[in-house]
Amino acid sequence: MSTSAPGAPIRRQPIFNAPPGTLWTCGALVVSYLLFLLAGPVWRQTALDTFAFVPARFLARFAAGEPGSSALDLLPLIGHAFLHTDALHLLVNTGLLLAFGAAVERRLGVWRFLILFAAGAAAGALAEALAGHAGPVYLIGASGAVYGMMAAAIPILFRAGIPGRRRRALEFIAVIMGLNVLVAIIGLGDFLAGAEISWRAHVGGFLAGLVLGFALSPRPAESS
């Protein structure tokens, strides 16, 4: 056990040992959840209509070329990640983001971390849109972005040369993706909006994160 010298300042560990981009993103998820929780019914519906991703509406506006579509209509591709209506859903997403997002940000930096977060969210939403869902079904939550971050950690773990940590992390990721396959097989639902699970968004985010993770992760010769 080490002790500080007499008169030396006490070195305190931060409550969350995560880089700033990860902390601020998790903070934004929590704040947006609290605002949504405290808002009245009219404001909650407005938030859903503005930020939630509705596959049928997106396809009608962009795939079918609906008149009047604009760049603002692309906002739900990423905005849906900041909407959570369930505390457990929020807790799981922020917990996984703290674990895997911190590793990604430390290796790639804050801007690449943010790119990966946005790309995972957008890819998850597009995966649901391509599934051809009809009707006003809302896709919400940061699960696609989080799964993208988990996948982006894979090349980092492989190139870091830490076999024990790498094995445990990959085993955990394999279990999580196995659960998604199970959900798809037994049919627990399509969307995690309410009680249903958006396994397609998880897979879409994961694939985007895997591709970008290998593209953005520096090889050992490039690292300083």
RODO-2510 file (C-alpha; in nm, 4 decimals, decimal comma):
residues 224
     n   res          X          Y          Z
     1     m     0,0000     0,0000     0,0000
     2     s     0,1409     0,3383    -0,0998
     3     t     0,0956     0,6560     0,1031
     4     s     0,1491     1,0206     0,0214
     5     a     0,4404     1,2089     0,1714
     6     p     0,3546     1,4469     0,4561
     7     g     0,2259     1,7758     0,3207
     8     a     0,1882     1,6401    -0,0336
     9     p    -0,1444     1,7049    -0,2075
    10     i    -0,3839     1,4093    -0,2040
    11     r    -0,4355     1,2668    -0,5512
    12     r    -0,8012     1,1841    -0,6043
    13     q    -0,9318     0,9473    -0,8687
    14     p    -1,2195     1,0748    -1,0820
    15     i    -1,5632     0,9232    -1,0192
    16     f    -1,5821     0,8075    -1,3816
    17     n    -1,2469     0,7156    -1,5327
    18     a    -1,3555     0,7872    -1,8893
    19     p    -1,2399     1,0428    -2,1481
    20     p    -1,4428     1,3623    -2,1971
    21     g    -1,6234     1,2717    -2,5194
    22     t    -1,7640     0,9549    -2,3662
    23     l    -1,8653     1,1326    -2,0456
    24     w    -2,0328     1,4201    -2,2287
    25     t    -2,2204     1,1816    -2,4588
    26     c    -2,3438     0,9754    -2,1643
    27     g    -2,4372     1,2989    -1,9877
    28     a    -2,6345     1,4123    -2,2921
    29     l    -2,8223     1,0811    -2,2950
    30     v    -2,9120     1,1179    -1,9273
    31     v    -3,0156     1,4835    -1,9572
    32     s    -3,2319     1,4191    -2,2632
    33     y    -3,3993     1,1291    -2,0802
    34     l    -3,4750     1,3475    -1,7776
    35     l    -3,6121     1,6261    -1,9976
    36     f    -3,8325     1,3774    -2,1793
    37     l    -3,9480     1,2325    -1,8478
    38     l    -4,0359     1,5734    -1,7021
    39     a    -4,2005     1,7105    -2,0147
    40     g    -4,5761     1,7095    -2,0561
    41     p    -4,7579     1,4786    -2,2991
    42     v    -4,7636     1,7397    -2,5762
    43     w    -4,3877     1,8043    -2,5559
    44     r    -4,3109     1,4315    -2,5373
    45     q    -4,5090     1,3708    -2,8543
    46     t    -4,3339     1,6648    -3,0206
    47     a    -3,9965     1,5166    -2,9254
    48     l    -4,0961     1,1801    -3,0715
    49     d    -4,2246     1,3373    -3,3922
    50     t    -3,9054     1,5438    -3,4281
    51     f    -3,6254     1,3111    -3,3174
    52     a    -3,7542     0,9528    -3,3246
    53     f    -3,6834     0,7552    -3,6397
    54     v    -3,9929     0,6328    -3,8245
    55     p    -3,8817     0,3942    -4,1022
    56     a    -4,1962     0,4291    -4,3129
    57     r    -4,1824     0,8095    -4,2978
    58     f    -3,8124     0,8148    -4,3833
    59     l    -3,8595     0,5883    -4,6850
    60     a    -4,1538     0,7933    -4,8058
    61     r    -3,9555     1,1166    -4,7917
    62     f    -3,6229     1,0003    -4,9334
    63     a    -3,6557     0,6659    -5,1105
    64     a    -3,9817     0,7706    -5,2786
    65     g    -3,8740     1,1339    -5,3193
    66     e    -4,1610     1,2926    -5,1295
    67     p    -4,1878     1,6666    -5,2101
    68     g    -4,0734     1,9048    -4,9388
    69     s    -3,8085     1,6806    -4,7835
    70     s    -3,5042     1,8627    -4,6467
    71     a    -3,1802     1,8058    -4,4603
    72     l    -3,3671     1,8486    -4,1305
    73     d    -3,5565     1,5299    -4,2094
    74     l    -3,2242     1,3471    -4,1688
    75     l    -3,2055     1,4548    -3,8028
    76     p    -3,3862     1,1417    -3,6721
    77     l    -3,1061     0,9232    -3,8123
    78     i    -2,8967     1,0360    -3,5148
    79     g    -3,1498     1,2200    -3,2972
    80     h    -3,3352     0,8992    -3,2074
    81     a    -3,0269     0,7866    -3,0134
    82     f    -3,0923     1,0570    -2,7538
    83     l    -3,4484     0,9463    -2,6794
    84     h    -3,5113     0,6896    -2,4071
    85     t    -3,8450     0,6246    -2,2411
    86     d    -3,7231     0,3521    -2,0065
    87     a    -3,4647     0,3883    -1,7281
    88     l    -3,3302     0,0334    -1,7726
    89     h    -3,2810     0,0922    -2,1448
    90     l    -3,0879     0,4108    -2,0657
    91     l    -2,8809     0,2395    -1,7951
    92     v    -2,7758    -0,0463    -2,0229
    93     n    -2,6816     0,1858    -2,3090
    94     t    -2,4825     0,4292    -2,0951
    95     g    -2,3082     0,1443    -1,9136
    96     l    -2,1953    -0,0188    -2,2369
    97     l    -2,0969     0,3175    -2,3811
    98     l    -1,8804     0,3927    -2,0774
    99     a    -1,7107     0,0536    -2,1089
   100     f    -1,6476     0,0355    -2,4828
   101     g    -1,6735     0,4001    -2,5852
   102     a    -1,3992     0,4954    -2,3407
   103     a    -1,1638     0,2382    -2,4938
   104     v    -1,2427     0,3613    -2,8442
   105     e    -1,2033     0,7293    -2,7572
   106     r    -0,8709     0,6763    -2,5784
   107     r    -0,7327     0,5067    -2,8879
   108     l    -0,8927     0,7121    -3,1651
   109     g    -0,9644     1,0500    -3,0083
   110     v    -1,2854     1,2390    -2,9460
   111     w    -1,3706     1,3283    -3,3075
   112     r    -1,3426     0,9719    -3,4356
   113     f    -1,5406     0,8581    -3,1326
   114     l    -1,8205     1,1000    -3,2231
   115     i    -1,8113     0,9896    -3,5876
   116     l    -1,8450     0,6275    -3,4797
   117     f    -2,1340     0,7095    -3,2462
   118     a    -2,3224     0,8944    -3,5208
   119     a    -2,2461     0,6287    -3,7825
   120     g    -2,3647     0,3465    -3,5559
   121     a    -2,6899     0,5282    -3,4802
   122     a    -2,7541     0,6082    -3,8466
   123     a    -2,6665     0,2575    -3,9657
   124     g    -2,9006     0,1055    -3,7076
   125     a    -3,1846     0,3287    -3,8217
   126     l    -3,1199     0,2529    -4,1884
   127     a    -3,1162    -0,1201    -4,1140
   128     e    -3,4690    -0,0875    -3,9773
   129     a    -3,5780     0,1212    -4,2750
   130     l    -3,4430    -0,1363    -4,5193
   131     a    -3,6413    -0,4059    -4,3375
   132     g    -3,9495    -0,2478    -4,4932
   133     h    -4,1570    -0,1734    -4,1831
   134     a    -4,4878    -0,0003    -4,2430
   135     g    -4,6836     0,2216    -4,0096
   136     p    -4,5875     0,4924    -3,7586
   137     v    -4,3483     0,2847    -3,5465
   138     y    -4,0885     0,4819    -3,3498
   139     l    -3,7283     0,3692    -3,3238
   140     i    -3,5599     0,5259    -3,0210
   141     g    -3,2509     0,4704    -2,8064
   142     a    -2,8744     0,4653    -2,8510
   143     s    -2,8484     0,0888    -2,8962
   144     g    -2,7317     0,1077    -3,2581
   145     a    -2,4606     0,3572    -3,1664
   146     v    -2,3566     0,1494    -2,8654
   147     y    -2,3310    -0,1708    -3,0691
   148     g    -2,1255     0,0206    -3,3225
   149     m    -1,8901     0,1258    -3,0453
   150     m    -1,8599    -0,2333    -2,9233
   151     a    -1,7666    -0,3457    -3,2740
   152     a    -1,5187    -0,0584    -3,3180
   153     a    -1,3390    -0,1811    -3,0053
   154     i    -1,2582    -0,5151    -3,1710
   155     p    -0,9691    -0,3961    -3,3957
   156     i    -0,8389    -0,1853    -3,1082
   157     l    -0,8314    -0,4881    -2,8794
   158     f    -0,6636    -0,7002    -3,1453
   159     r    -0,3955    -0,4405    -3,2135
   160     a    -0,3366    -0,3549    -2,8493
   161     g    -0,1665    -0,6870    -2,7777
   162     i    -0,3388    -0,7552    -2,4433
   163     p    -0,4563    -1,1185    -2,4799
   164     g    -0,6415    -1,1523    -2,1478
   165     r    -0,8421    -0,8318    -2,1801
   166     r    -0,8976    -0,8952    -2,5482
   167     r    -1,0358    -1,2441    -2,4860
   168     r    -1,2773    -1,1311    -2,2133
   169     a    -1,4072    -0,8390    -2,4188
   170     l    -1,4573    -1,0521    -2,7288
   171     e    -1,6370    -1,3190    -2,5255
   172     f    -1,8696    -1,0526    -2,3879
   173     i    -1,9387    -0,9157    -2,7368
   174     a    -2,0046    -1,2675    -2,8648
   175     v    -2,2606    -1,3244    -2,5888
   176     i    -2,4354    -0,9949    -2,6646
   177     m    -2,4567    -1,0685    -3,0378
   178     g    -2,5701    -1,4238    -2,9609
   179     l    -2,8586    -1,2813    -2,7601
   180     n    -2,9537    -1,0701    -3,0609
   181     v    -2,9637    -1,3800    -3,2790
   182     l    -3,1813    -1,5502    -3,0170
   183     v    -3,4178    -1,2527    -3,0102
   184     a    -3,4448    -1,2661    -3,3890
   185     i    -3,5164    -1,6408    -3,3898
   186     i    -3,7797    -1,6508    -3,1163
   187     g    -3,9358    -1,3199    -3,2242
   188     l    -3,9423    -1,0890    -2,9240
   189     g    -4,0294    -0,7923    -3,1448
   190     d    -3,8667    -0,5535    -3,3851
   191     f    -3,8277    -0,2278    -3,1941
   192     l    -3,7053    -0,1281    -2,8518
   193     a    -3,9718     0,1386    -2,8193
   194     g    -4,1844     0,0248    -2,5338
   195     a    -4,1166    -0,3456    -2,4802
   196     e    -3,9845    -0,4638    -2,8149
   197     i    -3,6215    -0,5101    -2,9158
   198     s    -3,4699    -0,3576    -3,2261
   199     w    -3,2276    -0,6370    -3,3101
   200     r    -3,1881    -0,5150    -3,6698
   201     a    -3,0681    -0,1769    -3,5447
   202     h    -2,8178    -0,3572    -3,3208
   203     v    -2,6809    -0,5554    -3,6145
   204     g    -2,6728    -0,2506    -3,8431
   205     g    -2,4840    -0,0446    -3,5869
   206     f    -2,2473    -0,3312    -3,5148
   207     l    -2,1543    -0,3814    -3,8810
   208     a    -2,0968    -0,0084    -3,9328
   209     g    -1,8802     0,0098    -3,6218
   210     l    -1,6779    -0,2931    -3,7286
   211     v    -1,6019    -0,1508    -4,0734
   212     l    -1,5201     0,1971    -3,9446
   213     g    -1,3275     0,0565    -3,6508
   214     f    -1,0854    -0,1244    -3,8802
   215     a    -1,0684     0,1780    -4,1103
   216     l    -1,0023     0,4338    -3,8376
   217     s    -0,7979     0,2302    -3,5911
   218     p    -0,4249     0,2950    -3,6398
   219     r    -0,2031    -0,0037    -3,7047
   220     p     0,0775    -0,0721    -3,4585
   221     a     0,3340     0,0960    -3,6861
   222     e     0,1226     0,4149    -3,6913
   223     s     0,0808     0,4418    -3,3147
   224     s     0,3170     0,6644    -3,1217
***
